[in-house]
Amino acid sequence: MDGLPPELLSIISNELSAVDLRVLRQLNKTWHGVVTPRAFRCLVISSINIRRSEGLANILQGGPDGLASHIREIDYWDWYSRRSSRIDNIDGTQVMSRNEKRLVASLERAFSLISNARELSTLNQSAILLAIIRALESGLSLHSLTIVNFSVLRSPFWNHPSFSALRTLSEFHIATLSDPDEDPISDQTYPNDPLSQFWEGFFPQRIMQTLNGSSNLTKLSLHTDQLVGIIPSFSFDPFTFPHLTSLSLHRFFMHKMTGIEDFIVRHNATLESLVLKHCYIALYGGRETMRWSQIWNRFAEELTHLKVFAAREEYEAARLDTDEPQYFVSRYLKVVDGLGFIPYATPLPGEEDDEIALSQLEALVRGRCRLLGYPSGSH
């Protein structure tokens, strides 16, 4: 195999998992040189695997000129990444076991050395944000931060005195997880419930306000597993990002009090990608505050740089180009006392205008992409 050209060796290594690559690099010097950068490009650690966190710490301990020089991405997963998990003794009175103490020690050691991974550009993780902030304050250059299944339960991270280090980010993506069963102690009544405390207090005041006005931020994703915007309230009115090119929102209300429509249009000079999934308009007693057709028509007129647009749910989009019956998908919710927001089972008068306007916007984006030579960006 030593006689194989480097291009072929690279093709072979591209088909292997990280585990296989680390085995292969021990075969001989040729393979060691070829696969080492790929084998350590992305490292995955978790709160249930002590050996992985200790291994990361050992790699970083070797200094910036060793294996740490190959690290580009670190994925961290903790118990919040598993919906079936439960957290007992959430008040913190439970005594940690020996293994738990060992895990915490190894994670602290790894994140304290993270600045040795000088080429690190992406950190995907769901906890230990406080360690990330401290690493950024110590000089870590991080461009992209993706937080998957971030629990809205209050944590020590909320009390950090400053989040100014986040202003270096060019991409910020967060998907929150809210499960009342995980927090049997906290008050679950509005506005004291964890979901409301997070979206009405901590997130807009500490995170969004820190990022506000940043000329670095180009991509922003805010995804939540519970509808946000009315109860709990959340407004986009105070925020502007001068170079925002990509925006993705999941489960937000389109409403005057959320300001999403104006926020989107406010970035028309730079916005090229827009994704709106599971977003709804709430109707109070049948009264219409706005219609989707008005929103789609305004976007078509003012978002002149849009190249990627997605607003249909996956099961809806999959049937558009088939002969199969189309699902009825209402983007309106009615407010029912005692029950909250309930979807409509049948189309409302005028919803056919919404579909026409949406299809016209999608066609406009596809046409723009064809004209500019881009792949079709509307789906």
Secondary structure in CASP SS format (residue, H / E / C, confidence):
PFRMAT SS
TARGET T0000
AUTHOR 0000-0000-0000
METHOD secondary structure of the structure
MODEL  1
M C 1.00
D C 1.00
G C 1.00
L C 1.00
P C 1.00
P H 1.00
E H 1.00
L H 1.00
L H 1.00
S H 1.00
I H 1.00
I H 1.00
S H 1.00
N H 1.00
E C 1.00
L C 1.00
S C 1.00
A H 1.00
V H 1.00
D H 1.00
L H 1.00
R H 1.00
V H 1.00
L H 1.00
R C 1.00
Q C 1.00
L C 1.00
N C 1.00
K H 1.00
T H 1.00
W H 1.00
H H 1.00
G H 1.00
V H 1.00
V H 1.00
T H 1.00
P H 1.00
R H 1.00
A H 1.00
F C 1.00
R C 1.00
C E 1.00
L E 1.00
V E 1.00
I E 1.00
S E 1.00
S C 1.00
I C 1.00
N E 1.00
I H 1.00
R H 1.00
R H 1.00
S H 1.00
E H 1.00
G H 1.00
L H 1.00
A H 1.00
N H 1.00
I H 1.00
L H 1.00
Q H 1.00
G C 1.00
G C 1.00
P C 1.00
D C 1.00
G C 1.00
L H 1.00
A H 1.00
S H 1.00
H H 1.00
I C 1.00
R C 1.00
E E 1.00
I E 1.00
D E 1.00
Y E 1.00
W E 1.00
D C 1.00
W H 1.00
Y H 1.00
S H 1.00
R C 1.00
R C 1.00
S C 1.00
S C 1.00
R C 1.00
I C 1.00
D C 1.00
N C 1.00
I C 1.00
D C 1.00
G C 1.00
T C 1.00
Q C 1.00
V C 1.00
M C 1.00
S C 1.00
R H 1.00
N H 1.00
E H 1.00
K H 1.00
R H 1.00
L H 1.00
V H 1.00
A H 1.00
S H 1.00
L H 1.00
E H 1.00
R H 1.00
A H 1.00
F H 1.00
S H 1.00
L C 1.00
I H 1.00
S H 1.00
N H 1.00
A C 1.00
R C 1.00
E C 1.00
L C 1.00
S C 1.00
T E 1.00
L E 1.00
N E 1.00
Q E 1.00
S C 1.00
A C 1.00
I C 1.00
L H 1.00
L H 1.00
A H 1.00
I H 1.00
I H 1.00
R H 1.00
A H 1.00
L H 1.00
E H 1.00
S C 1.00
G C 1.00
L C 1.00
S C 1.00
L C 1.00
H C 1.00
S E 1.00
L E 1.00
T E 1.00
I E 1.00
V E 1.00
N E 1.00
F E 1.00
S E 1.00
V C 1.00
L C 1.00
R C 1.00
S C 1.00
P H 1.00
F H 1.00
W H 1.00
N H 1.00
H C 1.00
P C 1.00
S C 1.00
F C 1.00
S H 1.00
A H 1.00
L H 1.00
R H 1.00
T H 1.00
L C 1.00
S C 1.00
E E 1.00
F E 1.00
H E 1.00
I E 1.00
A E 1.00
T E 1.00
L E 1.00
S C 1.00
D C 1.00
P H 1.00
D H 1.00
E H 1.00
D C 1.00
P C 1.00
I C 1.00
S C 1.00
D C 1.00
Q C 1.00
T C 1.00
Y C 1.00
P C 1.00
N C 1.00
D C 1.00
P H 1.00
L H 1.00
S H 1.00
Q H 1.00
F H 1.00
W H 1.00
E H 1.00
G H 1.00
F H 1.00
F H 1.00
P H 1.00
Q H 1.00
R H 1.00
I H 1.00
M H 1.00
Q H 1.00
T H 1.00
L H 1.00
N C 1.00
G C 1.00
S C 1.00
S C 1.00
N C 1.00
L C 1.00
T C 1.00
K E 1.00
L E 1.00
S E 1.00
L E 1.00
H E 1.00
T E 1.00
D E 1.00
Q E 1.00
L E 1.00
V E 1.00
G E 1.00
I C 1.00
I C 1.00
P C 1.00
S E 1.00
F C 1.00
S C 1.00
F C 1.00
D C 1.00
P C 1.00
F C 1.00
T C 1.00
F C 1.00
P C 1.00
H C 1.00
L C 1.00
T C 1.00
S E 1.00
L E 1.00
S E 1.00
L E 1.00
H E 1.00
R E 1.00
F E 1.00
F E 1.00
M C 1.00
H C 1.00
K C 1.00
M C 1.00
T C 1.00
G C 1.00
I H 1.00
E H 1.00
D H 1.00
F H 1.00
I H 1.00
V H 1.00
R H 1.00
H C 1.00
N C 1.00
A C 1.00
T C 1.00
L C 1.00
E C 1.00
S E 1.00
L E 1.00
V E 1.00
L E 1.00
K E 1.00
H C 1.00
C C 1.00
Y E 1.00
I E 1.00
A E 1.00
L E 1.00
Y E 1.00
G C 1.00
G C 1.00
R E 1.00
E C 1.00
T C 1.00
M C 1.00
R C 1.00
W H 1.00
S H 1.00
Q H 1.00
I H 1.00
W H 1.00
N H 1.00
R H 1.00
F H 1.00
A H 1.00
E H 1.00
E H 1.00
L C 1.00
T C 1.00
H C 1.00
L C 1.00
K C 1.00
V E 1.00
F E 1.00
A E 1.00
A C 1.00
R C 1.00
E C 1.00
E H 1.00
Y H 1.00
E H 1.00
A H 1.00
A C 1.00
R C 1.00
L C 1.00
D C 1.00
T C 1.00
D C 1.00
E C 1.00
P C 1.00
Q C 1.00
Y C 1.00
F C 1.00
V C 1.00
S C 1.00
R C 1.00
Y E 1.00
L E 1.00
K E 1.00
V E 1.00
V E 1.00
D C 1.00
G C 1.00
L C 1.00
G E 1.00
F E 1.00
I E 1.00
P E 1.00
Y C 1.00
A C 1.00
T C 1.00
P C 1.00
L C 1.00
P C 1.00
G C 1.00
E H 1.00
E H 1.00
D H 1.00
D H 1.00
E H 1.00
I H 1.00
A H 1.00
L H 1.00
S H 1.00
Q H 1.00
L H 1.00
E H 1.00
A H 1.00
L H 1.00
V H 1.00
R H 1.00
G H 1.00
R H 1.00
C H 1.00
R H 1.00
L H 1.00
L H 1.00
G C 1.00
Y C 1.00
P C 1.00
S C 1.00
G C 1.00
S E 1.00
H C 1.00
END
